[in-house]
Amino acid sequence: MGTQNPSAPPRAQARNAGNKHPHRAHRTTTGGLQHDNSRHTARFTVIGNHLAQHRELSLLAIGLGTHLQSLPQGAPADIKSLTARFPEGATRIAAALRELECHGYLRRDRHRTPTGRIVSRTVSCNQPAARFHPEAPTPSRTPPVEAEPQPRPSPQPQEPCEERTPQGPRERKPLPAVPRPECHVPALFRAAADLLADLRRHHPRMLLSASDAAHLTPGVAAWLERDVTPAAVRGALTADLPPEGVRRPAAFLAHRLAAQLPPPAPYRDPAAALPPVRPRLPMQNCDGCERGFHAPEPGLCRDCRSDRKKAA
């Protein structure tokens, strides 16, 4: 075998590492967002990422919340003013305001003016988590006072035939869980607390403590959120009470709030729910008695027409 194969490589070649393979195209990352930022010195608003990158709010609600936080104090923020400012309709803007109200970025409170007129005030919250979860109070730095050691009493002999068992206070069972409303609206919680506080006036046996009322308030608010009137909620909670009485009224009410929770109310378009507007007829003078009445044309009123029919 004196002839060598000319097509065989003279030695083994090392493998190219990484993206340096001759048959592999060179890849560069060109996608993604790039920022070209400049420092603001005037006319700017600080917006938290918890609002700008909220995962449950719609894009319209995030933009509307940003716009409300940028408005000055006392600027109009009702649906009519926002509809005149933006191309979106009143229905979409009202839905976005409800989203912000559900997540705590907006509050609409009612106040009575000195003249007796009730007006609505819109409050924009830039940090709703700080309002619903306030910081815990810092503990005092007063050094603990050590109690003086007291002499231990000498153990007394016990008879071998007696067995003593500790009899402490019986632990109270926790109350059953109650449903929670989908939106945290302060007005619903206030109405629910008032309903529970007024329950003992209608049924003296339904006397609740402050802790029991605080536990039941979200359950009543969930009922009110589903378009159930306070009278209907009171009737559902206190109907068909046991004749022997209720031993734990709070547990009884919590069970009924969870077991008899009505279904959610269907969505209704505010514009479609309005009754049709009837045209107002002009005022006419009766030709018989000169009394004013509404009619499309002059003539006799209803009473005069009835008298003429009876006379005929």
BELFENLIN-V257191 format. One record per pair of residues at least 6 apart in sequence whose ideal C-beta (glycine too) atoms are under 7 Angstrom apart, sorted by sequence separation. I is the first residue (numbers start at 1). J is the second residue. If there is no record, write none. Layout:
BEGIN
i & j
I & J
I & J
END
This chain:
BEGIN
i & j
71 & 77
83 & 89
100 & 106
101 & 107
112 & 118
113 & 119
125 & 131
200 & 206
246 & 252
19 & 26
83 & 90
86 & 93
101 & 108
181 & 188
199 & 206
200 & 207
285 & 292
286 & 293
19 & 27
54 & 62
110 & 118
111 & 119
293 & 301
68 & 77
97 & 106
224 & 233
283 & 292
284 & 293
52 & 62
83 & 93
110 & 120
111 & 121
223 & 233
291 & 301
51 & 62
79 & 90
82 & 93
283 & 294
284 & 295
287 & 298
108 & 120
109 & 121
196 & 208
287 & 299
288 & 300
289 & 301
220 & 233
281 & 294
287 & 300
51 & 65
79 & 93
108 & 122
109 & 123
281 & 295
284 & 298
286 & 300
51 & 66
79 & 94
281 & 296
284 & 299
286 & 301
289 & 304
106 & 122
107 & 123
197 & 213
237 & 253
288 & 304
196 & 213
106 & 124
107 & 125
286 & 304
47 & 66
105 & 124
106 & 125
237 & 256
105 & 125
193 & 213
196 & 216
236 & 256
104 & 125
196 & 217
47 & 69
105 & 128
45 & 69
104 & 128
193 & 217
196 & 220
236 & 260
45 & 70
103 & 128
192 & 217
195 & 220
104 & 131
60 & 88
104 & 132
189 & 217
192 & 220
64 & 93
192 & 221
60 & 92
64 & 96
189 & 221
192 & 224
202 & 234
206 & 238
188 & 221
191 & 224
216 & 250
228 & 262
61 & 96
65 & 100
195 & 230
199 & 234
203 & 238
215 & 250
219 & 254
60 & 96
64 & 100
188 & 224
202 & 238
226 & 262
178 & 215
181 & 218
188 & 225
216 & 253
220 & 257
58 & 96
61 & 99
178 & 216
180 & 218
195 & 233
212 & 250
216 & 254
219 & 257
223 & 261
226 & 264
227 & 265
61 & 100
191 & 230
195 & 234
219 & 258
222 & 261
223 & 262
226 & 265
65 & 105
175 & 215
178 & 218
179 & 219
181 & 221
205 & 245
58 & 99
178 & 219
181 & 222
205 & 246
208 & 249
216 & 257
57 & 99
180 & 222
183 & 225
207 & 249
208 & 250
179 & 222
182 & 225
206 & 249
181 & 225
205 & 249
77 & 122
57 & 103
56 & 103
51 & 105
69 & 124
68 & 124
69 & 126
175 & 250
176 & 251
175 & 251
178 & 254
48 & 126
176 & 254
179 & 257
48 & 127
107 & 186
175 & 254
176 & 255
178 & 257
179 & 258
102 & 182
104 & 184
178 & 258
102 & 183
177 & 258
101 & 183
102 & 184
176 & 258
179 & 261
101 & 185
END
